[in-house]
Amino acid sequence: KKKSTASKNVHILNEKFEIPQLNTERRIWIYLPEDYSTSKKKYPVVYMHDGQNLFDELTGYAGEWKIDETLDSLFQTTKKSFIVVGIDHGNEERLNDYGPWNNPKYGGGKGDLYADFLALTLKPYIDKNYRTLTSSEKTALMGSSMGGLISLYTGTKYPTQFGKLGVFSPSTWFTRTELFQYLDQISPLNQKTSFYFYGGHLEGDRLVEDMQDIAKILE
């Protein structure tokens, strides 16, 4: 039987946080640093998709990302600390929500609304209710696969909100043509935006080449 592996610094912010843009509710997790309750300082914030998989084996799809254990350990060794906000995916709605454009076979097309939720509803709520460093340079957005795709899309749509983007194994195959057209057309980004791309040659058709092409366009 699987047991909960979440650290004591992980909390459920809300089981049913309202997402007005998608007319739905999702569970939101929050990781508060070890020294949050004993200090008055403000913290950088990392927003991450697929909240089920970040902190707890009990809810994870295949294990968990160990975000909490990693940050607990980082704090012990470096005293660096971050707030992490995890947004659950919507199960059968995951591809729809994380796909900025529609794939005829797999769905998608609600990613624009999900991006609006992150930038216009969730970030303002977190900044109002927690001690955060609110600037784009201190706000990151990260995800893998479809979560990598929607991180890239949201961060380029809202560069003044999210200044650091972690794009892991992005699902560029999902709507490749639309993605490249979009990146070609966007106006010059906030020059402070930092991108971290990560993926490998064994991850399927063209992933590494796509990431290299995207990096060229962004440069």
Secondary structure in CASP SS format (residue, H / E / C, confidence):
PFRMAT SS
TARGET T0000
AUTHOR 0000-0000-0000
METHOD secondary structure of the structure
MODEL  1
K C 1.00
K C 1.00
K C 1.00
S C 1.00
T C 1.00
A C 1.00
S C 1.00
K C 1.00
N C 1.00
V E 1.00
H E 1.00
I E 1.00
L E 1.00
N E 1.00
E E 1.00
K E 1.00
F E 1.00
E E 1.00
I E 1.00
P H 1.00
Q H 1.00
L H 1.00
N C 1.00
T E 1.00
E E 1.00
R E 1.00
R E 1.00
I E 1.00
W E 1.00
I E 1.00
Y E 1.00
L C 1.00
P C 1.00
E C 1.00
D C 1.00
Y C 1.00
S C 1.00
T C 1.00
S C 1.00
K C 1.00
K C 1.00
K C 1.00
Y E 1.00
P C 1.00
V E 1.00
V E 1.00
Y E 1.00
M E 1.00
H C 1.00
D C 1.00
G H 1.00
Q H 1.00
N H 1.00
L C 1.00
F C 1.00
D C 1.00
E C 1.00
L C 1.00
T C 1.00
G C 1.00
Y C 1.00
A C 1.00
G C 1.00
E C 1.00
W C 1.00
K C 1.00
I H 1.00
D H 1.00
E H 1.00
T H 1.00
L H 1.00
D H 1.00
S H 1.00
L H 1.00
F H 1.00
Q H 1.00
T H 1.00
T H 1.00
K C 1.00
K C 1.00
S C 1.00
F C 1.00
I E 1.00
V E 1.00
V E 1.00
G E 1.00
I E 1.00
D C 1.00
H C 1.00
G C 1.00
N H 1.00
E H 1.00
E H 1.00
R H 1.00
L H 1.00
N H 1.00
D H 1.00
Y H 1.00
G C 1.00
P C 1.00
W C 1.00
N E 1.00
N E 1.00
P C 1.00
K C 1.00
Y C 1.00
G E 1.00
G E 1.00
G C 1.00
K C 1.00
G H 1.00
D H 1.00
L H 1.00
Y H 1.00
A H 1.00
D H 1.00
F H 1.00
L H 1.00
A H 1.00
L H 1.00
T H 1.00
L H 1.00
K H 1.00
P H 1.00
Y H 1.00
I H 1.00
D H 1.00
K H 1.00
N H 1.00
Y C 1.00
R C 1.00
T E 1.00
L C 1.00
T C 1.00
S C 1.00
S H 1.00
E H 1.00
K H 1.00
T E 1.00
A E 1.00
L E 1.00
M E 1.00
G E 1.00
S E 1.00
S C 1.00
M H 1.00
G H 1.00
G H 1.00
L H 1.00
I H 1.00
S H 1.00
L H 1.00
Y H 1.00
T H 1.00
G H 1.00
T H 1.00
K H 1.00
Y C 1.00
P C 1.00
T C 1.00
Q C 1.00
F C 1.00
G C 1.00
K E 1.00
L E 1.00
G E 1.00
V E 1.00
F E 1.00
S C 1.00
P C 1.00
S C 1.00
T C 1.00
W C 1.00
F C 1.00
T C 1.00
R H 1.00
T H 1.00
E H 1.00
L H 1.00
F H 1.00
Q H 1.00
Y H 1.00
L H 1.00
D H 1.00
Q H 1.00
I C 1.00
S C 1.00
P C 1.00
L C 1.00
N C 1.00
Q C 1.00
K C 1.00
T C 1.00
S E 1.00
F E 1.00
Y E 1.00
F E 1.00
Y E 1.00
G C 1.00
G C 1.00
H C 1.00
L C 1.00
E C 1.00
G C 1.00
D C 1.00
R C 1.00
L H 1.00
V H 1.00
E H 1.00
D H 1.00
M H 1.00
Q H 1.00
D H 1.00
I H 1.00
A H 1.00
K H 1.00
I H 1.00
L H 1.00
E C 1.00
END
